[in-house]
Each structure stands twice: as C-alpha cells, then as structure tokens.
Amino acid sequence: MTSAVTRVRTAYARIAETDRPEIWIDLRDEAEVTAEAEALDARTAAGEHLPLAGRLLAVKGNIDVAGLRTTAGCPAYAYTPKADAPAVARLRAAGAIVLGTTNLDQFATGLVGTRSPYGAVRNAHDPARISGGSSSGSAVAVALGLADLALGTDTAGSGRIPAALNGIVGLKPTYGLVPTDGVVPACASLDCVTVFARTVPEAERALSFMTDTAPPAPPRTPGPWRVAIPRTGQLTDLAPGWAAAYQEAARQLALSGVELKEIDLTPFTEAAAMLYEGAFVAERYTAVGTFIDKTIESDAAALDPTVAGIITRARDIPAHRLFTDQAHLRALRAAALAGLAEADADALLLPTTTEHPTLAEVAADPLGVNARLGRFTNSTNLFGLCAAAIPAGTVDGLPFGVMLVGAAHTDTSLPRIAEALTAPPTRVAVVGAHLTGQPLNGQLLSLGAQFDRATTTAPVYRLHALNTDPPKPGLVHVGPETGAAIEAEVWRIPSAGLGRLLTALPRPMTLGRVTLADGTEIPGFLCEPSALSDAEDITEHGGWRAYLARTREARHQGRGERREKPRPHPTPIRTSRRHPTDE
C-alpha cells in the first residue's frame, strides 16, 4: 500500500504539472500536508484502523474546513471557521487528508462553473468547454487525478452535472442524510452535501462515512432491478449524439437483466423549470441576500453580476406566489411518484444534462445555457429524491453521463443498479436446478440475470444426481479420457449479483471455472467430490433435464406396467358334493 506521504508528494507534483490554478481557492501548503501525512502513516503503522488512510480530499469552497477560509466564491464574504463541517470531519476521522478548498459558482448559484472571481474552471478534457457547476473545482480536481475524493453541494444539480461533464461519479444523497452544518446555504431546505470520485465503489464508500444512520430503504417487489425511462419522444433537444448514447446506456441495462419501463417525464421537467422560474429561488435571497444588497452598495465588483442579479430579483417575489408554487409542486410530485410507483421502478434513468457548452457559449447566454443544463436535475431535490451520476461513455471524444434518480432513502440501491453500467455482467454456466424452468432458476432472475445461450460443456465432465432438496446434479471435472459433454446454459449476471449468489451457495455446491464446448472458460456450478460417494452417475443422459425426463418416463412406465399386468385366475372353489359313483 502506498504511504500517505508518497501520495501527497505525488499529488502536489501533479498539481504543479497540470497548472490549473482556477481549481483552487485555498491550496494548503505542501509541507503542512506532508507533516499530516507522516503522522497518519505513523498511526497506521501502529495498527490504528483508518479505512480512508491517505485518500486525498478536495472540499468545495462553501463547506467549512478548519483554518481555511470559507468564501462561497466571494472573497468579501470570507470567514475562517474553527471547526470542520461534519462531512469533512467524518472523512478526516477515517483517514482522508484535505488538500484545500475548491472554486465554485459564487454562492453555489449556477450549473456552469464560470461565475467566480477566482476564474472560470475549465473542463478536465477540453479547456475550451465548461466544467459544470456549481461544484466545478471539486469535480475537475478528481477528474484530473489531483484528489481521490471531493465534496460538493447540490441544490439544482451541482453535484451531478460537473460529474457528467468531466467523466466521474457524483452521488447526491437523500436530503438530510448528510448534515449540512458548516455549509453556506444556497437553498437550505434543498441543499445536499455530495461526493465525487472516479468510481462508484469509491464514492459509495466515502458517502458511507459522511452519513448519519440511514433509515431503512423502502420495501421493493422481489425480482430483477426495474428502471423507468422516458416515453419515446420526450428526450428532445439533446446535443448531437447524446440521444444515441443514452439509448446505448439503457440497452446496457437491459442486457444486464434490468427491466425497462416507460413513464411520462412531464412532471419532472415541469418541476425543474420551477426551481429558478418560480418562487423557490426566493430562498437564495434568504441565505445571502442581505450581504449581497450591502455589497452592491459598497463593492459591487466583488460580486458576479449574473449571481447578484438572480439573487436580488428573488427579493421581490410576493409571498402569495410561493404558496401557489408550493401547491403546484405538490401536484407535480404526486404525479411523478405515481408514475414511478405504477412502473414499480427502483430508479429513473435520464441523461444527466442536455449538452456540453463552451465557455464562449455560456458567456453569450449565461441564463439560457444554465436553464437548459438543469432540465433533468432541477426537480430531484424539489421532489425529495436521491441520485447518482455515472459515466456512460463518450460522444465526440468528450464524456457523456447518465443519472439514476431514486425515491428517498434508496441511496444504497442506486450504486447497485449503476454497477450494470460500470461493470460488465459476468457470464455463468449452469447445468442443473438453475436451468430455465427448473426450481432454482428464480434465484438467477431475482439477481438480475439474463439468459445468454444454450450450449454444452467440453467433453471433460461427469454428472451425478445428488441427494439434496431440491434435487440437483453435481458436475465434476474428470478429463477427456472418461469425461463427456453435458448440457449447459450460459446466463449473464451483474457482478454484484454474482457475489450475492456465491455467498448464499450451499454446500456441496461450489463456483469454479467451467470449460464450454467452444473452449472458453467461465464461472459455473461445480460440486465438491466428497458429495459423490452416494450419488448416482447420470452422465450417460447428457444433462440434468434429460435425466429428469428419463426418470419421469420410467416412473410412468412402472405405474403402467402395474396397471396392465394380468391378474391371476382365481382358484376354483371345490364343494363337498360327492359323485354318484362314490356311493
């Protein structure tokens, strides 16, 4: 395992090499961070368990880090906190090392990453394009390999859109799951602390340390994952190639055994428009409006003009409009949740955003571009849902991402579904009770498995009927001299499902490498040799189903023979009558 000191030195060399100063607001001194890493290495060497030991963390500039300025992207607003925000403190307690605070759209108001006096944060893959906001610096720090993990915040999509545009993972938990103490609010009733990482497991692991005790997940109908997709024709106005990329992501889910069901997307997109166009934006004035009003009078240059305009306009929204919008939102939320419930969906799959604009395009139309970017993300927090942004390939050499949106407190389900996109399914060979139509086939289906093809094994196996309940065969490798080809099926199963299947596999069954007729080797069900001592060798039948059919036929014939066998003629009854001649 690489030491924390080595990781820190490598990171600072990488930071200097990439030369992206706009990522950071306050980057800690390398000597100070190295000393912290040395202490961390000493603790782990002494046997202390620190599960995130040496993982390097970047923190969005509206989240408190003790001793560093919290600016929210506005130097005139800055203060220096004495304590870490809980999300930061918990990651540090697990061994993470903070590198510094990162740039953002000022006061977390924007989805573009350009609204900052510290400079526009350029995209990790194409410096002419935006990084996405408001958690821009955090996302790019992870995408460029400067940090392992980064914290962002998400009100309208700020923890997801930068993930999509930079090709990384962004997890937005259910509201309230991660404390927002020590976070400068954008809209306090909606804000969530989010996490960026390069893989789903890394992000999920970090989030697990940040959360309070999670309430139990809502119950779900047993069976494979079910994912809702928009009705045909509802994904309009996407960038060229993006609709096809989305369809490919949906196809990948289907190939992994996920059931896709269409729903009406209208409630989601109508609610998304309300976040900035309705009265809810007034909460942004509640958060920092007084400061902005005073700063406009004393030092207007300290404010991003687009951000200042959005927040000051919110000051004059009448109260009655808020109540009208709340009633409309309740109706839209009910319709959206009803659509998901009718589809019995575990999640909704959407493109994370609509396009990847250039810096010049945002400068020419800052409000219009921002509104388009939030078309799919704005409604998530308004509806009280959770979400995961996941890379889904590239279009014209730039990252493309999709988003899984789930009901409140389904935070642990979304990464499991995401595995179907980020990890290809494993092919598994089955020869017995898991075959199509057999008693244990439902186990495969419940784990999201999907039938691939029928085949046979290579002629190197023997098959035995085990004394188990339910009945099942045992496949044993014996080599080409005494082996035979055995009927088999190949199933595609998500990686997580394979792990759960292996965990629940009862003895004497094992999972090992099975050679198929074409010479390929894949995982498959085998048997411990010790179970064969009292097991009938049924290899001659060529497979489990043929053996069962022959057994049924034999039973049927046996019953028929017993019915058709002629009964013996009854013995005549002799009387005591004497013959006349006997007299």
C-alpha positions, 0 to 999 in steps of 0.5 A, a space after each residue: 500500500 502506498 504511504 500517505 506521504 508518497 501520495 501527497 508528494 505525488 499529488 502536489 507534483 501533479 498539481 504543479 504539472 497540470 497548472 490549473 490554478 482556477 481549481 483552487 481557492 485555498 491550496 494548503 501548503 505542501 509541507 503542512 500536508 506532508 507533516 499530516 501525512 507522516 503522522 497518519 502513516 505513523 498511526 497506521 503503522 501502529 495498527 490504528 484502523 483508518 479505512 480512508 488512510 491517505 485518500 486525498 480530499 478536495 472540499 468545495 469552497 462553501 463547506 467549512 474546513 478548519 483554518 481555511 477560509 470559507 468564501 462561497 466564491 466571494 472573497 468579501 464574504 470570507 470567514 475562517 471557521 474553527 471547526 470542520 463541517 461534519 462531512 469533512 470531519 467524518 472523512 478526516 476521522 477515517 483517514 482522508 487528508 484535505 488538500 484545500 478548498 475548491 472554486 465554485 459558482 459564487 454562492 453555489 448559484 449556477 450549473 456552469 462553473 464560470 461565475 467566480 472571481 477566482 476564474 472560470 474552471 475549465 473542463 478536465 478534457 477540453 479547456 475550451 468547454 465548461 466544467 459544470 457547476 456549481 461544484 466545478 473545482 471539486 469535480 475537475 480536481 478528481 477528474 484530473 487525478 489531483 484528489 481521490 475524493 471531493 465534496 460538493 453541494 447540490 441544490 439544482 444539480 451541482 453535484 451531478 452535472 460537473 460529474 457528467 461533464 468531466 467523466 466521474 461519479 457524483 452521488 447526491 444523497 437523500 436530503 438530510 442524510 448528510 448534515 449540512 452544518 458548516 455549509 453556506 446555504 444556497 437553498 437550505 431546505 434543498 441543499 445536499 452535501 455530495 461526493 465525487 470520485 472516479 468510481 462508484 465503489 469509491 464514492 459509495 464508500 466515502 458517502 458511507 462515512 459522511 452519513 448519519 444512520 440511514 433509515 431503512 430503504 423502502 420495501 421493493 417487489 422481489 425480482 430483477 432491478 426495474 428502471 423507468 425511462 422516458 416515453 419515446 419522444 420526450 428526450 428532445 433537444 439533446 446535443 448531437 449524439 447524446 440521444 444515441 448514447 443514452 439509448 446505448 446506456 439503457 440497452 446496457 441495462 437491459 442486457 444486464 437483466 434490468 427491466 425497462 419501463 416507460 413513464 411520462 417525464 412531464 412532471 419532472 421537467 415541469 418541476 425543474 423549470 420551477 426551481 429558478 422560474 418560480 418562487 423557490 429561488 426566493 430562498 437564495 435571497 434568504 441565505 445571502 441576500 442581505 450581504 449581497 444588497 450591502 455589497 452592491 452598495 459598497 463593492 459591487 465588483 466583488 460580486 458576479 453580476 449574473 449571481 447578484 442579479 438572480 439573487 436580488 430579483 428573488 427579493 421581490 417575489 410576493 409571498 402569495 406566489 410561493 404558496 401557489 408554487 408550493 401547491 403546484 409542486 405538490 401536484 407535480 410530485 404526486 404525479 411523478 411518484 405515481 408514475 414511478 410507483 405504477 412502473 414499480 421502478 427502483 430508479 429513473 434513468 435520464 441523461 444527466 444534462 442536455 449538452 456540453 457548452 463552451 465557455 464562449 457559449 455560456 458567456 453569450 447566454 449565461 441564463 439560457 445555457 444554465 436553464 437548459 443544463 438543469 432540465 433533468 436535475 432541477 426537480 430531484 431535490 424539489 421532489 425529495 429524491 436521491 441520485 447518482 451520476 455515472 459515466 456512460 461513455 463518450 460522444 465526440 471524444 468528450 464524456 457523456 453521463 447518465 443519472 439514476 434518480 431514486 425515491 428517498 432513502 434508496 441511496 444504497 440501491 442506486 450504486 447497485 443498479 449503476 454497477 450494470 453500467 460500470 461493470 460488465 455482467 459476468 457470464 455463468 454456466 449452469 447445468 442443473 436446478 438453475 436451468 430455465 424452468 427448473 426450481 432454482 432458476 428464480 434465484 438467477 432472475 431475482 439477481 438480475 440475470 439474463 439468459 445468454 445461450 444454450 450450449 454444452 460443456 467440453 467433453 471433460 465432465 461427469 454428472 451425478 444426481 445428488 441427494 439434496 432438496 431440491 434435487 440437483 446434479 453435481 458436475 465434476 471435472 474428470 478429463 477427456 479420457 472418461 469425461 463427456 459433454 453435458 448440457 449447459 446454459 450460459 446466463 449473464 449476471 451483474 457482478 454484484 449479483 454474482 457475489 450475492 449468489 456465491 455467498 448464499 451457495 450451499 454446500 456441496 455446491 461450489 463456483 469454479 471455472 467451467 470449460 464450454 464446448 467452444 473452449 472458453 472458460 467461465 464461472 459455473 456450478 461445480 460440486 465438491 467430490 466428497 458429495 459423490 460417494 452416494 450419488 448416482 452417475 447420470 452422465 450417460 443422459 447428457 444433462 440434468 433435464 434429460 435425466 429428469 425426463 428419463 426418470 419421469 418416463 420410467 416412473 410412468 412406465 412402472 405405474 403402467 406396467 402395474 396397471 396392465 399386468 394380468 391378474 391371476 385366475 382365481 382358484 376354483 372353489 371345490 364343494 363337498 358334493 360327492 359323485 354318484 359313483 362314490 356311493 
